Amino acid sequence: MTTNSWEELATNPETGKHIPMRKLLTLIFCLLALTDASSQKATSPKKHFIGEHFEGGIVFYTCKNGRHGLISSTVDQGTILPWYIGEFRSTGADKDGIRAGAKNTKLIVAAQAHDSISGNIAAQICADYFVTVDGRVFDDWYLPSACELNLLYKQRNVVGIIMDVHLSDSFWSSTETDANNATSQGFYFGNVMVMAGKGNINRVRAIRHF
């Protein structure tokens, strides 16, 4: 009975011939190994690198394993933009750190949504920005936090930020200091202005995280 069961298992259904058990087991092990390798390949995220063109922009920061990080848009979203629309108010956008800019941007836009219909401010311009790549839309851009802006400054050449003597060398962050001021950073020498008046005219570069 045992022999017949094994013989049935090792029979080729097309030819009716028996397959040697050692050959059959080898084939099974190979198939299992290939399946496991394919599964690992499918579930292992790609490692990204600084300078990589990815999801509508250029990677300028990655975590240690390279699977997550920050992407800069390829162009400035504006060169003469204020932080506020015209009303000095506290927006609650005082967060800092990696990915903090996304939350700040939402707070700024929500707090100033009724101040003007133009929305021509640093955070709103970033929130409205979108890029379409191979039919996929990337519309989750935001104004970087002070920390993220500093990381962007360090890779300014990688992401193609061009300095122009006719423009401000400072870029806005989304990190608010108080009702009247927010943090900006100069991109010539990296000087940080924590008390930059919200009415100042600075450059803006949107980022997103992955």
HELIX and SHEET records of a PDB file:
HELIX    1   1 THR A    2  LEU A    9  1                                   8    
HELIX    2   2 MET A   21  THR A   43  1                                  23    
HELIX    3   3 ALA A  100  GLN A  112  1                                  13    
HELIX    4   4 ALA A  122  ASP A  128  1                                   7    
HELIX    5   5 ALA A  146  LYS A  154  1                                   9    
SHEET    1   A 4 HIS A  53  PHE A  54  0                                        
SHEET    2   A 4 GLY A  57  THR A  62 -1                                        
SHEET    3   A 4 GLY A  69  SER A  72 -1                                        
SHEET    4   A 4 ILE A 207  HIS A 209 -1                                        
SHEET    1   B 2 GLY A  78  LEU A  81  0                                        
SHEET    2   B 2 ASN A 202  VAL A 204 -1                                        
SHEET    1   C 2 VAL A 131  VAL A 133  0                                        
SHEET    2   C 2 ARG A 136  PHE A 138 -1                                        
SHEET    1   D 3 SER A 170  GLU A 176  0                                        
SHEET    2   D 3 ASN A 181  GLY A 186 -1                                        
SHEET    3   D 3 VAL A 192  GLY A 197 -1                                        
END                                                                             
